[in-house]
Amino acid sequence: MQEDSTPTMTDQLPSALESLEELVGRLRGRKAVMFIDYDGTLTPIVERPELAILSQEMRQALRELAGQCTVAVVSGRDLADVRRLVNIEDLLYAGSHGFDISGPEGHMDYQQGREYLPALDQAEQALRRSLQDIAGCQVERKRFAIAVHFRRVADDDLSKVEKAVDQILESHENLRKTGGKKIFELRPDLPWDKGKAIRWILQQLGMHREEVLPFYIGDDLTDEDAFRELRERGITILVRDENRPTAAHFALEEPAQVCVFLHRLAQSIKRGGKLVGTH
């Protein structure tokens, strides 16, 4: 395990599935907690965000794992949206990159950045006006963020999209621009991200101790905040689709491998740390 802060290229990461025996070994005598992203991790990346539907196999794997340890879905999506898509009551959910957090049955609710909602409202209206004539561009309002999707935008129009986003950002100094896979996003300009949300959840659950081993699985640049947060004390896994620097320890190749990993991890925990096969 690499514990220094030097990023690794994604093509150099060992397979989390092939390393499962090592990971299960690290769990012996400890309690697991799983944090996991949604888009690109639990579901494949799709052309439109509303088409990213969780498969029944993945939902079953999540249920299996939730029966053995705490599971939290940490997504850039709106909290209500990701809860509806996953639709498993016993999970924790963190929406808008951790700005909106809710536990089972509404316990452990937390929101960060409510005072920024008027600025987000104004920026949303301005973005919709500026981008309405660019074919394929989609503005998605979340409660604590505005996503501008340009996956379906023609290459010749990409610079227009970014220019419009930057111009609106100039008039809203209390917002900041972040990026991801074919997306620009405006968020409150606060020192808060998925990594800090994970730290908060662990503290609230009383799970920030050595006898707890946190996992995080994600695929995008926004997940790097979580990878860095857990780099020295947890197990971080990238669902890779390009070669770039990352703070993750291990890799999986696609959501289908994530499903297998979750199932095998759940079965191993259930059997007291004994590794199970790939069936």
Secondary structure, DSSP 8 states (H G I E B T S, - for coil): ---SS--EEGGG--BTTTTHHHHHHHHTTSEEEEEE-SBTTTB---SSGGG----HHHHHHHHHHHTTSEEEEE-SS-HHHHHHHH--TTSEEEEGGGTEEE-GGGTT-EE--GGGHHHHHHHHHHHHHHHTTSTT-EEEEETTEEEEE-TTS-GGGHHHHHHHHHHHHHT-TTEEEEEETTEEEEEESSS--HHHHHHHHHHHTT--STTEEEEEEE-SGGGHHHHHHHTTTSEEEEE-SS--EE--SEEESSHHHHHHHHHHHHHHHHTTS------
